[in-house]
């Protein structure tokens, strides 16, 4: 008897998630009125009760404001009002690298504490690939391999927010690398540092992992 209510709740959560995503991506601006209930029902292919529950979820979390007789409006949010990826596209290389230093150092520290044998095995494969394409002089593939290696470290840190932040940053970091690096020489020179980073993570040495991640992000072409 309890299956249907749980199913409806999950459906409302999904609609709330999709609506929140649309707001985050700028489809609905702060202060803007949402479409009517029938329009939302048609857009998401759900019933009225599901739409109302989704709106209730978002209003309780401060994303929406329901005004009786007027409609439902997007609440202004504290912090940046544009998607993070879009904000990063406006950032300069210096400020981007400064934030990257903090992010990668914390990620490496946590990865040393929470990595699994499977994580280490994946990091080793990706690091070998990074060196292989660097020695071949293939800059695009080398940059991609470098990003994949650091993404695997982020995934090993067991903090989904940090990992998602790194993946968002990685798009801009990749663009920056393409602009800054002429060839793959820098990637070859920093390979010993990356090997040492991997060894510290495998050994569970969080302090050393932090230091090595900082050295890597401090490296200049």
Secondary structure, DSSP 8 states (H G I E B T S, - for coil): --HHHHHHHHHHHHHHHHHHHHHHTTSS-TT-B---HHHHHHHHT--HHHHHHHHHHHHHTTSEEEETTTEEEE---SS-SS-HHHHHHT--HHHHHHHHHHHHHHHHHHHHHH--HHHHHHHHHHHHHHHHHHHTT-HHHHHHHHHHHHHHHHHHT--HHHHHHHHHHHHHHHHHHHHH-SSSHHHHHTHHHHHHHHHHHHHT-HHHHHHHHHHHHH---
